[in-house]
Amino acid sequence: MSDHTQPGWLVTEPYRDVDHGVIKSGKEAQVNLVERIGDDGRSCLIARKRYLPRHVTHKGQLEALGVQRASTFRHDVQYREGRQFRKSRDRRAIERMSTYGKRLLQDRWTGTEHEVMLRLWQQGVSVPYPIAFADDVFDLEYVGSWEMAAPQLSAARLSSDELADAFDQLIVGLRGITAAGIAHGDLSAYNLLWWESTLWFIDFPQSIDIAANLQGLDFLHRDVLNICAWFEHRGLDVDAEERFAELLSFL
């Protein structure tokens, strides 16, 4: 699926899914490895991302959903700026943080990640192909093998040449993301994967529309500073401010 041709049978033709367990559990979501098998015997591995409930209402709720812990992310109002709810009823529900309002926010985060990743994938940015989403579940391309999932960049063992190559790929990816008017919003070595000499960008639920969000450039700046600091700490000579200034020309 990484050749940027749409694997239509994953969505449009009959299939069954076999869950092979948890790959990763983080503060926002749990990711499971799923084998999708078509009626004709074709199969592939996909990653199933289940967004964790932000408010647990009763004991055993997480276990019933098949997840391991609740989300700890609370301060998402600055990320939501620019994501408008058209109906006044919906806006009031969000302001009151009613049960319905919380559901709206959960759905908005899921839909936003799918929409942004599809947009970036279509423009050739190295992101996993976003297959489909519904409610709190998001299916996307799995990066890895049967033996292991692609490691986060933070855990990958890179030679000096690979580190430099990863940084070059980072800048190419950031140019594409910025040109699409998007800031990742939480970019770090934990939201990048390294697999078979390719850098992958992941985790976009908190992505920012730079033009619509008053803090859009601040988020982009923070992303660049954070990830450049990681590369600098590992011995690469990079100028974060210069890279940020360069990205502005792609807006």
CORGI-V211798 format. One record per backbone hydrogen bond with DSSP energy under -0.5 kcal/mol. CO is the residue of the C=O (numbers start at 1). NH is the residue of the N-H. E is the energy in kcal/mol with one decimal. If there is no record, write none. Layout:
BEGIN
CO&NH&E ; CO&NH&E
END
This chain:
BEGIN
1&4&-0.9 ; 6&8&-1.7 ; 7&10&-1.7 ; 8&11&-2.0 ; 8&12&-2.6 ; 9&13&-0.9 ; 14&39&-1.3 ; 16&37&-2.9 ; 17&19&-0.5 ; 18&35&-3.0 ; 21&33&-2.7 ; 24&31&-3.5 ; 27&72&-0.9 ; 28&52&-2.3 ; 29&26&-2.9 ; 30&50&-3.1 ; 31&23&-3.8 ; 31&24&-1.7 ; 32&34&-0.6 ; 32&48&-2.8 ; 33&20&-3.5 ; 34&36&-0.6 ; 34&46&-3.3 ; 35&18&-2.4 ; 35&37&-0.6 ; 36&38&-0.5 ; 36&44&-1.8 ; 37&16&-2.2 ; 38&41&-1.9 ; 42&38&-3.4 ; 44&36&-2.9 ; 45&142&-1.0 ; 46&34&-2.7 ; 46&48&-0.5 ; 47&49&-0.7 ; 47&140&-2.5 ; 48&32&-2.5 ; 48&50&-0.6 ; 49&51&-0.6 ; 49&138&-2.8 ; 50&30&-2.4 ; 53&71&-1.8 ; 55&57&-0.6 ; 58&61&-1.8 ; 60&64&-2.3 ; 61&65&-1.4 ; 62&66&-0.8 ; 62&67&-2.4 ; 63&66&-0.8 ; 74&76&-1.5 ; 76&79&-0.5 ; 76&80&-1.7 ; 77&81&-0.8 ; 80&83&-2.8 ; 82&84&-0.9 ; 84&86&-0.6 ; 87&91&-2.1 ; 88&92&-2.5 ; 89&93&-1.9 ; 90&94&-2.1 ; 91&95&-2.4 ; 92&96&-2.3 ; 93&97&-1.1 ; 93&98&-1.7 ; 98&102&-2.8 ; 99&103&-1.9 ; 100&104&-2.2 ; 101&105&-2.2 ; 102&106&-2.3 ; 103&107&-2.6 ; 104&108&-2.5 ; 105&109&-2.3 ; 106&110&-2.1 ; 107&111&-2.8 ; 108&112&-2.5 ; 109&113&-2.0 ; 110&114&-1.9 ; 111&115&-2.6 ; 112&116&-2.7 ; 113&117&-2.5 ; 114&118&-2.4 ; 115&119&-2.0 ; 116&120&-2.4 ; 117&121&-2.9 ; 118&122&-2.5 ; 119&123&-0.9 ; 120&125&-2.4 ; 121&124&-1.6 ; 125&127&-2.1 ; 126&201&-2.9 ; 129&131&-0.8 ; 129&141&-2.7 ; 132&139&-2.9 ; 134&137&-2.5 ; 136&51&-2.7 ; 137&134&-2.4 ; 138&49&-3.3 ; 139&131&-1.6 ; 139&132&-1.5 ; 140&47&-3.1 ; 142&144&-0.6 ; 143&150&-2.7 ; 148&145&-3.1 ; 151&194&-2.2 ; 152&155&-1.8 ; 152&156&-1.0 ; 153&156&-0.7 ; 156&158&-0.9 ; 159&163&-2.6 ; 160&164&-2.0 ; 161&165&-2.2 ; 162&166&-2.9 ; 163&167&-2.1 ; 164&168&-2.1 ; 165&169&-2.4 ; 166&170&-2.2 ; 167&171&-2.3 ; 168&172&-2.1 ; 169&173&-2.6 ; 170&174&-2.8 ; 171&175&-2.2 ; 172&176&-1.8 ; 173&177&-2.6 ; 174&178&-2.8 ; 175&179&-2.5 ; 176&180&-1.1 ; 177&182&-2.1 ; 178&181&-2.2 ; 181&210&-2.3 ; 183&208&-3.2 ; 188&191&-1.5 ; 189&153&-0.5 ; 189&154&-2.0 ; 191&202&-2.1 ; 192&153&-2.9 ; 193&200&-2.6 ; 194&151&-0.6 ; 195&198&-1.1 ; 198&195&-2.5 ; 200&193&-2.4 ; 201&128&-0.6 ; 204&207&-1.7 ; 208&183&-2.1 ; 208&210&-0.9 ; 209&213&-2.2 ; 212&214&-0.5 ; 213&216&-2.3 ; 215&219&-2.4 ; 216&220&-2.1 ; 217&221&-2.7 ; 218&222&-2.5 ; 219&223&-2.6 ; 220&224&-2.3 ; 221&225&-2.5 ; 222&226&-2.7 ; 223&227&-2.4 ; 224&228&-2.3 ; 225&229&-2.0 ; 226&230&-1.4 ; 227&231&-1.7 ; 228&232&-2.8 ; 229&233&-2.4 ; 230&234&-0.8 ; 231&234&-0.7 ; 231&236&-2.1 ; 232&235&-2.1 ; 236&238&-1.0 ; 238&240&-0.7 ; 239&243&-2.1 ; 240&244&-2.5 ; 241&245&-2.4 ; 242&246&-2.0 ; 243&247&-2.1 ; 244&248&-1.5 ; 245&249&-0.7 ; 246&249&-1.1 ; 247&250&-2.1 ; 248&251&-1.2
END
